[in-house]
């Protein structure tokens, strides 16, 4: 593993949330952001000022660097990376769902990084304990990227493209879908002049139990117990919201199949 590349100079392509926060985090652990480039010149200038570095025209030759971070929209990664083909640096995108292979148009050494963390420009994330998935075009590139990002978090793991995609999909179930359920419950509470905040102790206790119990072991509720009459009453309460009613039924059926109809 003596061929592991020391990454200290980074060029950032993109000016969105991920570009802002990853470039900031890398700079804070001693990395040098040597260039900012993006389609929006004004946003690129703002980010360059924040990182105390220079703006390079979009698609122009970059200064010497060890890593080119393509922090752009998923559907633009390949086309943007192609503009920088031939750069003597590892190319890396920051998507959880896009295969690292799309960067083959950039060069032979490439990879992907995906911090399992909500990232926005308005909120600075704490990455010190965040799970960070790394994918590399080969073992040395993967090790180089993992060594770099281990300076941000103590939970860096090298995964295949497929494993990273499964992690990304599971994060949708865990965070995005769960938050949608919170939103439905909050609206139902508001309709009846009740407070969603009253559920916070329940939510916090459940999350705490997940540290020591499997989700299956923590499953409760009328569907888990096969209480069909209770579920019918709940569905009746949702008669004014047919979409939510159908969603309630489908989720209940899924739980029934797992715990009752085996």
Phi and psi restraints in degrees (value plus and minus 20) as a CYANA .aco file:
   2 UNK   PHI     -88.9   -48.9
   2 UNK   PSI     -34.0     6.0
   3 UNK   PHI    -107.1   -67.1
   3 UNK   PSI     -15.2    24.8
   4 UNK   PHI     -77.3   -37.3
   4 UNK   PSI     109.2   149.2
   5 UNK   PHI    -102.3   -62.3
   5 UNK   PSI     110.1   150.1
   6 UNK   PHI     -99.9   -59.9
   6 UNK   PSI      98.3   138.3
   7 UNK   PHI    -120.6   -80.6
   7 UNK   PSI      96.4   136.4
   8 UNK   PHI    -155.4  -115.4
   8 UNK   PSI     -40.1    -0.1
   9 UNK   PHI    -137.4   -97.4
   9 UNK   PSI     103.1   143.1
  10 UNK   PHI    -147.0  -107.0
  10 UNK   PSI     113.9   153.9
  11 UNK   PHI    -124.1   -84.1
  11 UNK   PSI     113.9   153.9
  12 UNK   PHI    -131.7   -91.7
  12 UNK   PSI      99.8   139.8
  13 UNK   PHI    -125.1   -85.1
  13 UNK   PSI      92.3   132.3
  14 UNK   PHI     107.8   147.8
  14 UNK   PSI     137.3   177.3
  15 UNK   PHI    -155.4  -115.4
  15 UNK   PSI      -6.6    33.4
  16 UNK   PHI    -106.2   -66.2
  16 UNK   PSI    -182.3  -142.3
  17 UNK   PHI     -77.6   -37.6
  17 UNK   PSI     -68.0   -28.0
  18 UNK   PHI     -85.4   -45.4
  18 UNK   PSI     -61.7   -21.7
  19 UNK   PHI     -79.5   -39.5
  19 UNK   PSI     -65.3   -25.3
  20 UNK   PHI     -81.2   -41.2
  20 UNK   PSI     -70.7   -30.7
  21 UNK   PHI     -99.6   -59.6
  21 UNK   PSI     -57.6   -17.6
  22 UNK   PHI     -91.1   -51.1
  22 UNK   PSI     -61.0   -21.0
  23 UNK   PHI     -83.3   -43.3
  23 UNK   PSI     -57.4   -17.4
  24 UNK   PHI     -84.6   -44.6
  24 UNK   PSI     -68.0   -28.0
  25 UNK   PHI     -83.3   -43.3
  25 UNK   PSI     -61.8   -21.8
  26 UNK   PHI     -87.1   -47.1
  26 UNK   PSI     -58.7   -18.7
  27 UNK   PHI     -85.5   -45.5
  27 UNK   PSI     -57.1   -17.1
  28 UNK   PHI     -87.6   -47.6
  28 UNK   PSI     -42.4    -2.4
  29 UNK   PHI    -118.5   -78.5
  29 UNK   PSI      -6.2    33.8
  30 UNK   PHI      85.4   125.4
  30 UNK   PSI     -19.8    20.2
  31 UNK   PHI     -93.9   -53.9
  31 UNK   PSI     132.9   172.9
  32 UNK   PHI    -124.1   -84.1
  32 UNK   PSI      99.9   139.9
  33 UNK   PHI    -105.8   -65.8
  33 UNK   PSI      86.0   126.0
  34 UNK   PHI    -111.3   -71.3
  34 UNK   PSI     -33.8     6.2
  35 UNK   PHI    -181.9  -141.9
  35 UNK   PSI     125.9   165.9
  36 UNK   PHI    -143.3  -103.3
  36 UNK   PSI     114.4   154.4
  37 UNK   PHI    -164.1  -124.1
  37 UNK   PSI     121.2   161.2
  38 UNK   PHI    -187.2  -147.2
  38 UNK   PSI     143.1   183.1
  39 UNK   PHI     -84.0   -44.0
  39 UNK   PSI     -58.1   -18.1
  40 UNK   PHI    -108.8   -68.8
  40 UNK   PSI      84.9   124.9
  41 UNK   PHI     -82.7   -42.7
  41 UNK   PSI     -57.6   -17.6
  42 UNK   PHI     -85.7   -45.7
  42 UNK   PSI     -64.7   -24.7
  43 UNK   PHI     -86.8   -46.8
  43 UNK   PSI     -56.4   -16.4
  44 UNK   PHI     -83.3   -43.3
  44 UNK   PSI     -59.3   -19.3
  45 UNK   PHI     -86.1   -46.1
  45 UNK   PSI     -60.4   -20.4
  46 UNK   PHI     -82.3   -42.3
  46 UNK   PSI     -63.5   -23.5
  47 UNK   PHI     -88.9   -48.9
  47 UNK   PSI     -58.9   -18.9
  48 UNK   PHI     -83.0   -43.0
  48 UNK   PSI     -59.9   -19.9
  49 UNK   PHI     -82.8   -42.8
  49 UNK   PSI     -63.1   -23.1
  50 UNK   PHI     -84.0   -44.0
  50 UNK   PSI     -52.6   -12.6
  51 UNK   PHI    -117.9   -77.9
  51 UNK   PSI     -17.9    22.1
  52 UNK   PHI      34.4    74.4
  52 UNK   PSI      31.3    71.3
  53 UNK   PHI    -160.5  -120.5
  53 UNK   PSI    -191.3  -151.3
  54 UNK   PHI    -124.4   -84.4
  54 UNK   PSI     131.4   171.4
  55 UNK   PHI    -112.3   -72.3
  55 UNK   PSI     115.5   155.5
  56 UNK   PHI    -135.8   -95.8
  56 UNK   PSI     119.0   159.0
  57 UNK   PHI     -74.4   -34.4
  57 UNK   PSI     124.9   164.9
  58 UNK   PHI     -80.0   -40.0
  58 UNK   PSI     102.1   142.1
  59 UNK   PHI      68.9   108.9
  59 UNK   PSI     -24.9    15.1
  60 UNK   PHI     -99.2   -59.2
  60 UNK   PSI     143.4   183.4
  61 UNK   PHI     -81.9   -41.9
  61 UNK   PSI     115.7   155.7
  62 UNK   PHI    -112.6   -72.6
  62 UNK   PSI     140.0   180.0
  63 UNK   PHI     -91.3   -51.3
  63 UNK   PSI     147.2   187.2
  64 UNK   PHI     -74.5   -34.5
  64 UNK   PSI     110.4   150.4
  65 UNK   PHI    -173.9  -133.9
  65 UNK   PSI     148.6   188.6
  66 UNK   PHI    -121.0   -81.0
  66 UNK   PSI     -43.6    -3.6
  67 UNK   PHI    -166.9  -126.9
  67 UNK   PSI     114.1   154.1
  68 UNK   PHI    -131.7   -91.7
  68 UNK   PSI      94.8   134.8
  69 UNK   PHI    -113.4   -73.4
  69 UNK   PSI      96.3   136.3
  70 UNK   PHI    -115.3   -75.3
  70 UNK   PSI      70.5   110.5
  71 UNK   PHI    -119.2   -79.2
  71 UNK   PSI      48.5    88.5
  72 UNK   PHI    -146.4  -106.4
  72 UNK   PSI     154.2   194.2
  73 UNK   PHI     -75.6   -35.6
  73 UNK   PSI     127.3   167.3
  74 UNK   PHI     -73.5   -33.5
  74 UNK   PSI     -63.5   -23.5
  75 UNK   PHI     -98.0   -58.0
  75 UNK   PSI     -21.9    18.1
  76 UNK   PHI    -131.0   -91.0
  76 UNK   PSI     -25.4    14.6
  77 UNK   PHI     -76.6   -36.6
  77 UNK   PSI     -72.3   -32.3
  78 UNK   PHI     -83.0   -43.0
  78 UNK   PSI     -66.4   -26.4
  79 UNK   PHI     -87.3   -47.3
  79 UNK   PSI     -56.6   -16.6
  80 UNK   PHI     -91.2   -51.2
  80 UNK   PSI     -63.2   -23.2
  81 UNK   PHI     -80.6   -40.6
  81 UNK   PSI     -55.4   -15.4
  82 UNK   PHI     -82.0   -42.0
  82 UNK   PSI     -48.8    -8.8
  83 UNK   PHI     -86.7   -46.7
  83 UNK   PSI     -42.4    -2.4
  84 UNK   PHI    -129.5   -89.5
  84 UNK   PSI      -4.4    35.6
  85 UNK   PHI     -75.9   -35.9
  85 UNK   PSI     119.6   159.6
  86 UNK   PHI      75.0   115.0
  86 UNK   PSI     -27.9    12.1
  87 UNK   PHI     -85.2   -45.2
  87 UNK   PSI     114.9   154.9
  88 UNK   PHI    -103.7   -63.7
  88 UNK   PSI      46.1    86.1
  89 UNK   PHI    -178.2  -138.2
  89 UNK   PSI     138.5   178.5
  90 UNK   PHI     -87.3   -47.3
  90 UNK   PSI     114.3   154.3
  91 UNK   PHI    -117.7   -77.7
  91 UNK   PSI     117.6   157.6
  92 UNK   PHI    -165.0  -125.0
  92 UNK   PSI     112.9   152.9
  93 UNK   PHI    -124.3   -84.3
  93 UNK   PSI     151.8   191.8
  94 UNK   PHI    -144.3  -104.3
  94 UNK   PSI      19.7    59.7
  95 UNK   PHI    -126.1   -86.1
  95 UNK   PSI     123.8   163.8
  96 UNK   PHI    -101.8   -61.8
  96 UNK   PSI     -41.6    -1.6
  97 UNK   PHI    -127.7   -87.7
  97 UNK   PSI     -44.1    -4.1
  98 UNK   PHI    -103.8   -63.8
  98 UNK   PSI     110.5   150.5
  99 UNK   PHI     -79.6   -39.6
  99 UNK   PSI     123.3   163.3
 100 UNK   PHI     -84.4   -44.4
 100 UNK   PSI     -44.1    -4.1
 101 UNK   PHI     -79.3   -39.3
 101 UNK   PSI     -40.4    -0.4
 102 UNK   PHI     -83.6   -43.6
 102 UNK   PSI     -37.7     2.3
 103 UNK   PHI    -106.9   -66.9
 103 UNK   PSI     -16.0    24.0
 104 UNK   PHI     -83.6   -43.6
 104 UNK   PSI     -43.2    -3.2
 105 UNK   PHI     -88.4   -48.4
 105 UNK   PSI     -37.7     2.3
 106 UNK   PHI    -105.2   -65.2
 106 UNK   PSI     -63.7   -23.7
 107 UNK   PHI     153.0   193.0
 107 UNK   PSI    -192.4  -152.4
 108 UNK   PHI    -102.7   -62.7
 108 UNK   PSI     -46.8    -6.8
 109 UNK   PHI    -127.2   -87.2
 109 UNK   PSI      95.6   135.6
 110 UNK   PHI    -175.1  -135.1
 110 UNK   PSI     150.7   190.7
 111 UNK   PHI    -193.8  -153.8
 111 UNK   PSI    -189.4  -149.4
 112 UNK   PHI    -163.3  -123.3
 112 UNK   PSI     129.0   169.0
 113 UNK   PHI    -149.3  -109.3
 113 UNK   PSI     118.4   158.4
 114 UNK   PHI    -159.6  -119.6
 114 UNK   PSI      82.8   122.8
 115 UNK   PHI     -96.5   -56.5
 115 UNK   PSI     106.2   146.2
 116 UNK   PHI    -100.3   -60.3
 116 UNK   PSI      58.9    98.9
 117 UNK   PHI    -179.6  -139.6
 117 UNK   PSI     118.7   158.7
 118 UNK   PHI     -89.7   -49.7
 118 UNK   PSI     108.1   148.1
 119 UNK   PHI    -142.5  -102.5
 119 UNK   PSI     106.0   146.0
 120 UNK   PHI    -162.1  -122.1
 120 UNK   PSI     137.9   177.9
 121 UNK   PHI     -90.3   -50.3
 121 UNK   PSI     -47.9    -7.9
 122 UNK   PHI    -102.9   -62.9
 122 UNK   PSI     -33.1     6.9
 123 UNK   PHI    -151.8  -111.8
 123 UNK   PSI     101.4   141.4
 124 UNK   PHI    -100.8   -60.8
 124 UNK   PSI      96.2   136.2
 125 UNK   PHI     -98.7   -58.7
 125 UNK   PSI     131.3   171.3
 126 UNK   PHI    -114.0   -74.0
 126 UNK   PSI      84.4   124.4
 127 UNK   PHI    -111.2   -71.2
 127 UNK   PSI     -21.2    18.8
 128 UNK   PHI     -81.1   -41.1
 128 UNK   PSI     -48.6    -8.6
 129 UNK   PHI    -142.1  -102.1
 129 UNK   PSI      -6.3    33.7
 130 UNK   PHI     -98.2   -58.2
 130 UNK   PSI     123.1   163.1
 131 UNK   PHI     -91.7   -51.7
 131 UNK   PSI     106.4   146.4
 132 UNK   PHI    -141.8  -101.8
 132 UNK   PSI      97.0   137.0
 133 UNK   PHI    -110.6   -70.6
 133 UNK   PSI     115.4   155.4
 134 UNK   PHI    -142.7  -102.7
 134 UNK   PSI     116.3   156.3
 135 UNK   PHI    -148.3  -108.3
 135 UNK   PSI     118.2   158.2
 136 UNK   PHI    -150.3  -110.3
 136 UNK   PSI     134.8   174.8
 137 UNK   PHI     -88.3   -48.3
 137 UNK   PSI     -40.9    -0.9
 138 UNK   PHI    -175.3  -135.3
 138 UNK   PSI     151.7   191.7
 139 UNK   PHI     -84.3   -44.3
 139 UNK   PSI     -57.0   -17.0
 140 UNK   PHI     -88.6   -48.6
 140 UNK   PSI     -63.4   -23.4
 141 UNK   PHI     -82.9   -42.9
 141 UNK   PSI     -63.3   -23.3
 142 UNK   PHI     -80.7   -40.7
 142 UNK   PSI     -62.6   -22.6
 143 UNK   PHI     -85.9   -45.9
 143 UNK   PSI     -57.9   -17.9
 144 UNK   PHI     -82.9   -42.9
 144 UNK   PSI     -65.8   -25.8
 145 UNK   PHI     -86.5   -46.5
 145 UNK   PSI     -61.4   -21.4
 146 UNK   PHI     -83.2   -43.2
 146 UNK   PSI     -60.6   -20.6
 147 UNK   PHI     -84.1   -44.1
 147 UNK   PSI     -59.3   -19.3
 148 UNK   PHI     -82.1   -42.1
 148 UNK   PSI     -71.2   -31.2
 149 UNK   PHI    -100.9   -60.9
 149 UNK   PSI     -31.5     8.5
 150 UNK   PHI     -86.1   -46.1
 150 UNK   PSI     -35.6     4.4
 151 UNK   PHI     -97.4   -57.4
 151 UNK   PSI     -35.5     4.5
 152 UNK   PHI    -114.7   -74.7
 152 UNK   PSI     -55.2   -15.2
 153 UNK   PHI    -164.6  -124.6
 153 UNK   PSI     132.6   172.6
 154 UNK   PHI    -114.2   -74.2
 154 UNK   PSI      -7.3    32.7
 155 UNK   PHI    -150.2  -110.2
 155 UNK   PSI      39.6    79.6
 156 UNK   PHI    -119.2   -79.2
 156 UNK   PSI     114.0   154.0
 157 UNK   PHI    -159.7  -119.7
 157 UNK   PSI     115.9   155.9
 158 UNK   PHI    -104.1   -64.1
 158 UNK   PSI     104.9   144.9
 159 UNK   PHI    -147.6  -107.6
 159 UNK   PSI     139.9   179.9
 160 UNK   PHI     -97.0   -57.0
 160 UNK   PSI     148.5   188.5
 161 UNK   PHI     -77.5   -37.5
 161 UNK   PSI     -63.0   -23.0
 162 UNK   PHI     -86.0   -46.0
 162 UNK   PSI     -62.6   -22.6
 163 UNK   PHI     -82.5   -42.5
 163 UNK   PSI     -61.1   -21.1
 164 UNK   PHI     -84.8   -44.8
 164 UNK   PSI     -58.7   -18.7
 165 UNK   PHI     -84.2   -44.2
 165 UNK   PSI     -61.0   -21.0
 166 UNK   PHI     -84.0   -44.0
 166 UNK   PSI     -60.9   -20.9
 167 UNK   PHI     -81.8   -41.8
 167 UNK   PSI     -62.4   -22.4
 168 UNK   PHI     -83.1   -43.1
 168 UNK   PSI     -65.5   -25.5
 169 UNK   PHI     -83.5   -43.5
 169 UNK   PSI     -61.5   -21.5
 170 UNK   PHI     -84.2   -44.2
 170 UNK   PSI     -54.5   -14.5
 171 UNK   PHI     -84.2   -44.2
 171 UNK   PSI     -53.6   -13.6
 172 UNK   PHI     -83.3   -43.3
 172 UNK   PSI     -64.5   -24.5
 173 UNK   PHI     -81.7   -41.7
 173 UNK   PSI     -66.2   -26.2
 174 UNK   PHI     -92.0   -52.0
 174 UNK   PSI     -63.3   -23.3
 175 UNK   PHI    -122.8   -82.8
 175 UNK   PSI     -76.9   -36.9
 176 UNK   PHI     -86.6   -46.6
 176 UNK   PSI     -68.7   -28.7
 177 UNK   PHI     -87.8   -47.8
 177 UNK   PSI     -61.8   -21.8
 178 UNK   PHI     -81.6   -41.6
 178 UNK   PSI     -60.7   -20.7
 179 UNK   PHI     -84.8   -44.8
 179 UNK   PSI     -53.5   -13.5
 180 UNK   PHI     -83.4   -43.4
 180 UNK   PSI     -58.2   -18.2
 181 UNK   PHI     -84.3   -44.3
 181 UNK   PSI     -60.5   -20.5
 182 UNK   PHI     -79.1   -39.1
 182 UNK   PSI     -61.5   -21.5
 183 UNK   PHI     -83.7   -43.7
 183 UNK   PSI     -63.8   -23.8
 184 UNK   PHI     -80.2   -40.2
 184 UNK   PSI     -67.9   -27.9
 185 UNK   PHI     -81.3   -41.3
 185 UNK   PSI     -60.0   -20.0
 186 UNK   PHI     -83.7   -43.7
 186 UNK   PSI     -59.6   -19.6
 187 UNK   PHI     -88.2   -48.2
 187 UNK   PSI     -59.1   -19.1
 188 UNK   PHI     -83.6   -43.6
 188 UNK   PSI     -59.2   -19.2
 189 UNK   PHI     -83.8   -43.8
 189 UNK   PSI     -65.0   -25.0
 190 UNK   PHI     -83.1   -43.1
 190 UNK   PSI     -58.4   -18.4
 191 UNK   PHI     -79.8   -39.8
 191 UNK   PSI     -51.4   -11.4
 192 UNK   PHI    -129.0   -89.0
 192 UNK   PSI      -3.1    36.9
 193 UNK   PHI      37.3    77.3
 193 UNK   PSI      22.2    62.2
 194 UNK   PHI    -132.4   -92.4
 194 UNK   PSI     147.7   187.7
 195 UNK   PHI    -129.3   -89.3
 195 UNK   PSI     102.0   142.0
 196 UNK   PHI     -82.7   -42.7
 196 UNK   PSI     -51.7   -11.7
 197 UNK   PHI     -77.8   -37.8
 197 UNK   PSI     -43.3    -3.3
 198 UNK   PHI     -85.3   -45.3
 198 UNK   PSI     -36.4     3.6
 199 UNK   PHI    -107.5   -67.5
 199 UNK   PSI     -27.8    12.2
 200 UNK   PHI     -78.7   -38.7
 200 UNK   PSI     -62.8   -22.8
 201 UNK   PHI     -79.7   -39.7
 201 UNK   PSI     -58.2   -18.2
 202 UNK   PHI     -84.5   -44.5
 202 UNK   PSI     -65.4   -25.4
 203 UNK   PHI     -82.9   -42.9
 203 UNK   PSI     -67.2   -27.2
 204 UNK   PHI     -85.3   -45.3
 204 UNK   PSI     -58.7   -18.7
 205 UNK   PHI     -85.4   -45.4
 205 UNK   PSI     -61.2   -21.2
 206 UNK   PHI     -83.7   -43.7
 206 UNK   PSI     -65.4   -25.4
 207 UNK   PHI     -81.1   -41.1
 207 UNK   PSI     -60.5   -20.5
 208 UNK   PHI     -83.2   -43.2
 208 UNK   PSI     -59.8   -19.8
 209 UNK   PHI     -86.4   -46.4
 209 UNK   PSI     -46.3    -6.3
 210 UNK   PHI     -85.8   -45.8
 210 UNK   PSI     -35.3     4.7
 211 UNK   PHI     -90.5   -50.5
 211 UNK   PSI     -43.8    -3.8
 212 UNK   PHI    -146.4  -106.4
 212 UNK   PSI     -27.2    12.8
 213 UNK   PHI    -150.2  -110.2
 213 UNK   PSI     132.5   172.5
 214 UNK   PHI     -96.1   -56.1
 214 UNK   PSI     133.7   173.7
 215 UNK   PHI     -76.0   -36.0
 215 UNK   PSI     -58.6   -18.6
 216 UNK   PHI     -82.0   -42.0
 216 UNK   PSI     -58.8   -18.8
 217 UNK   PHI     -88.8   -48.8
 217 UNK   PSI     -43.2    -3.2
 218 UNK   PHI    -114.9   -74.9
 218 UNK   PSI     -23.4    16.6
 219 UNK   PHI     -85.6   -45.6
 219 UNK   PSI     108.6   148.6
 220 UNK   PHI    -154.4  -114.4
 220 UNK   PSI    -191.3  -151.3
 221 UNK   PHI      86.7   126.7
 221 UNK   PSI     150.6   190.6
 222 UNK   PHI     -82.3   -42.3
 222 UNK   PSI     -55.7   -15.7
 223 UNK   PHI     -88.0   -48.0
 223 UNK   PSI     -60.1   -20.1
 224 UNK   PHI     -81.0   -41.0
 224 UNK   PSI     -55.7   -15.7
 225 UNK   PHI    -112.3   -72.3
 225 UNK   PSI     -25.0    15.0
 226 UNK   PHI      53.0    93.0
 226 UNK   PSI      10.2    50.2
 227 UNK   PHI    -106.0   -66.0
 227 UNK   PSI      63.1   103.1
 228 UNK   PHI     -84.7   -44.7
 228 UNK   PSI     -57.8   -17.8
 229 UNK   PHI     -86.6   -46.6
 229 UNK   PSI     -59.8   -19.8
 230 UNK   PHI     -82.9   -42.9
 230 UNK   PSI     -62.1   -22.1
 231 UNK   PHI     -84.5   -44.5
 231 UNK   PSI     -56.7   -16.7
 232 UNK   PHI     -84.3   -44.3
 232 UNK   PSI     -59.1   -19.1
 233 UNK   PHI     -85.1   -45.1
 233 UNK   PSI     -60.6   -20.6
 234 UNK   PHI     -83.3   -43.3
 234 UNK   PSI     -64.5   -24.5
 235 UNK   PHI     -82.2   -42.2
 235 UNK   PSI     -56.3   -16.3
 236 UNK   PHI     -83.8   -43.8
 236 UNK   PSI     -57.9   -17.9
 237 UNK   PHI     -82.7   -42.7
 237 UNK   PSI     -43.9    -3.9
 238 UNK   PHI    -115.9   -75.9
 238 UNK   PSI      -5.6    34.4
 239 UNK   PHI     -80.4   -40.4
 239 UNK   PSI     -46.8    -6.8
 240 UNK   PHI    -103.8   -63.8
 240 UNK   PSI     -24.4    15.6
 241 UNK   PHI    -150.0  -110.0
 241 UNK   PSI      55.4    95.4
 242 UNK   PHI     -77.6   -37.6
 242 UNK   PSI     -53.1   -13.1
 243 UNK   PHI     -85.6   -45.6
 243 UNK   PSI     -64.6   -24.6
 244 UNK   PHI     -89.6   -49.6
 244 UNK   PSI     -54.5   -14.5
 245 UNK   PHI     -81.4   -41.4
 245 UNK   PSI     -65.2   -25.2
 246 UNK   PHI     -85.2   -45.2
 246 UNK   PSI     -59.8   -19.8
 247 UNK   PHI     -84.2   -44.2
 247 UNK   PSI     -62.7   -22.7
 248 UNK   PHI     -78.2   -38.2
 248 UNK   PSI     -65.2   -25.2
 249 UNK   PHI     -85.0   -45.0
 249 UNK   PSI     -62.8   -22.8
 250 UNK   PHI     -88.4   -48.4
 250 UNK   PSI     -60.2   -20.2
 251 UNK   PHI     -88.3   -48.3
 251 UNK   PSI     -61.0   -21.0
 252 UNK   PHI     -81.3   -41.3
 252 UNK   PSI     -62.1   -22.1
 253 UNK   PHI     -81.8   -41.8
 253 UNK   PSI     -59.0   -19.0
 254 UNK   PHI     -83.2   -43.2
 254 UNK   PSI     -62.4   -22.4
 255 UNK   PHI     -87.6   -47.6
 255 UNK   PSI     -61.2   -21.2
 256 UNK   PHI     -78.9   -38.9
 256 UNK   PSI     -64.3   -24.3
 257 UNK   PHI     -83.7   -43.7
 257 UNK   PSI     -54.9   -14.9
 258 UNK   PHI     -95.5   -55.5
 258 UNK   PSI     -58.7   -18.7
 259 UNK   PHI    -130.1   -90.1
 259 UNK   PSI     -42.6    -2.6
 260 UNK   PHI    -134.5   -94.5
 260 UNK   PSI     -70.2   -30.2
 261 UNK   PHI    -112.1   -72.1
 261 UNK   PSI      28.9    68.9
